[in-house]
Amino acid sequence: MMLVEYFKVTRVESWLGWILSFGFGSIFLSLPPPERFLTVLFAFSLATASIFILNQYFDRKEDRENPFKSNMPVASGRITPHTALIFSLSLITLCLVLITLVDINLLSLFLIYLVLGTAYSAPPFRLKSVPVVDFVVSGVGAGFMPFLMGLKLTSKPSFDTSFIILGVMPLVLIHCGGHIIQAVGDYEADSKTGVHTFVVTFGRKNGVVVAGLMFLLAGLLPFTYSAFGLLSHSHLLLFLAVFFLSVPLIKRYVATLKDPSAKNVIIIQKTAIKYGVIGIMVMLMYILLVKLCGF
């Protein structure tokens, strides 16, 4: 049973979108060697798991006040804070050793990723309690950094920075919006414990509206790129397929907009996991097909 708790504390289901960002970056320019990809992906997973464990360690007080998070391993006491901290540091150590052995040139990116993820929850920085900075850091940490880490797996000596920024922008916007939706669900616990997130400062309704605008912009960007000749029209079929997969999410978003309660946030998150896995597989398989067939 203890092994199950160790797995639960890593909260794998909460960072599927981070895997998408890493996977998308790794095949954005060219395909890396499979063994290199899998090894660095494992190291990335260790780093991400450690960040989520540290988040529970530093947020255990707030999580105990949250009816939907109070049953998590650290908040409930099934894993002690000391044990969680040791487990997280062990994963970080294993990750850094692995990256040093595989490619020391990736080490700086992993260190930045870990520092940013830690500063989000840990004092004295506690970036999650700084309005606007909270969701921007989440977008960078969950969207841009994993994408960049995946990008560095390829052997391309140089790349067009503006091209990279355009490619990663939809991911960053989706992660920013997703973070705001999460903060809507945490509103009551954060308010009670004095965590001044964007949602606590500006209200749940406004938070849902801002998140919706970010999702909308992320969905429109590929069509905008195509209109300006930056993306082939033939690739728009992929985004139309993703749009149809997003219909259940759109319905749940509308319900959350009408009633921005923690209950509706939980429902939209479960829906996102269910259809998000399918969407991630469709997108990655399509991109792989494009790279392999050269069209």
Secondary structure in CASP SS format (residue, H / E / C, confidence):
PFRMAT SS
TARGET T0000
AUTHOR 0000-0000-0000
METHOD secondary structure of the structure
MODEL  1
M C 1.00
M H 1.00
L H 1.00
V H 1.00
E H 1.00
Y H 1.00
F H 1.00
K H 1.00
V H 1.00
T H 1.00
R C 1.00
V H 1.00
E H 1.00
S H 1.00
W H 1.00
L H 1.00
G H 1.00
W H 1.00
I H 1.00
L H 1.00
S H 1.00
F H 1.00
G H 1.00
F H 1.00
G H 1.00
S H 1.00
I C 1.00
F C 1.00
L C 1.00
S C 1.00
L C 1.00
P C 1.00
P C 1.00
P H 1.00
E H 1.00
R H 1.00
F H 1.00
L H 1.00
T H 1.00
V H 1.00
L H 1.00
F H 1.00
A H 1.00
F H 1.00
S H 1.00
L H 1.00
A H 1.00
T H 1.00
A H 1.00
S H 1.00
I H 1.00
F H 1.00
I H 1.00
L H 1.00
N H 1.00
Q H 1.00
Y H 1.00
F H 1.00
D C 1.00
R H 1.00
K H 1.00
E H 1.00
D H 1.00
R H 1.00
E C 1.00
N C 1.00
P C 1.00
F C 1.00
K C 1.00
S C 1.00
N C 1.00
M C 1.00
P H 1.00
V H 1.00
A H 1.00
S H 1.00
G C 1.00
R C 1.00
I C 1.00
T C 1.00
P H 1.00
H H 1.00
T H 1.00
A H 1.00
L H 1.00
I H 1.00
F H 1.00
S H 1.00
L H 1.00
S H 1.00
L H 1.00
I H 1.00
T H 1.00
L H 1.00
C H 1.00
L H 1.00
V H 1.00
L H 1.00
I H 1.00
T H 1.00
L H 1.00
V H 1.00
D C 1.00
I H 1.00
N H 1.00
L H 1.00
L H 1.00
S H 1.00
L H 1.00
F H 1.00
L H 1.00
I H 1.00
Y H 1.00
L H 1.00
V H 1.00
L H 1.00
G H 1.00
T H 1.00
A H 1.00
Y H 1.00
S H 1.00
A C 1.00
P C 1.00
P C 1.00
F C 1.00
R C 1.00
L H 1.00
K H 1.00
S H 1.00
V C 1.00
P C 1.00
V C 1.00
V H 1.00
D H 1.00
F H 1.00
V H 1.00
V H 1.00
S H 1.00
G H 1.00
V H 1.00
G H 1.00
A H 1.00
G H 1.00
F H 1.00
M H 1.00
P H 1.00
F H 1.00
L H 1.00
M H 1.00
G H 1.00
L H 1.00
K C 1.00
L C 1.00
T C 1.00
S C 1.00
K C 1.00
P C 1.00
S C 1.00
F C 1.00
D C 1.00
T H 1.00
S H 1.00
F H 1.00
I H 1.00
I H 1.00
L H 1.00
G H 1.00
V H 1.00
M H 1.00
P H 1.00
L H 1.00
V H 1.00
L H 1.00
I H 1.00
H H 1.00
C H 1.00
G H 1.00
G H 1.00
H H 1.00
I H 1.00
I H 1.00
Q H 1.00
A H 1.00
V H 1.00
G H 1.00
D C 1.00
Y H 1.00
E H 1.00
A H 1.00
D H 1.00
S H 1.00
K H 1.00
T H 1.00
G C 1.00
V C 1.00
H C 1.00
T C 1.00
F H 1.00
V H 1.00
V H 1.00
T H 1.00
F H 1.00
G C 1.00
R H 1.00
K H 1.00
N H 1.00
G H 1.00
V H 1.00
V H 1.00
V H 1.00
A H 1.00
G H 1.00
L H 1.00
M H 1.00
F H 1.00
L H 1.00
L H 1.00
A H 1.00
G H 1.00
L H 1.00
L H 1.00
P H 1.00
F H 1.00
T H 1.00
Y H 1.00
S H 1.00
A H 1.00
F C 1.00
G C 1.00
L C 1.00
L C 1.00
S C 1.00
H H 1.00
S H 1.00
H H 1.00
L H 1.00
L H 1.00
L H 1.00
F H 1.00
L H 1.00
A H 1.00
V H 1.00
F H 1.00
F H 1.00
L H 1.00
S H 1.00
V H 1.00
P H 1.00
L H 1.00
I H 1.00
K H 1.00
R H 1.00
Y H 1.00
V H 1.00
A H 1.00
T H 1.00
L H 1.00
K H 1.00
D C 1.00
P C 1.00
S C 1.00
A H 1.00
K H 1.00
N H 1.00
V H 1.00
I H 1.00
I H 1.00
I H 1.00
Q H 1.00
K H 1.00
T H 1.00
A H 1.00
I H 1.00
K H 1.00
Y H 1.00
G H 1.00
V H 1.00
I H 1.00
G H 1.00
I H 1.00
M H 1.00
V H 1.00
M H 1.00
L H 1.00
M H 1.00
Y H 1.00
I H 1.00
L H 1.00
L H 1.00
V H 1.00
K H 1.00
L H 1.00
C H 1.00
G C 1.00
F C 1.00
END
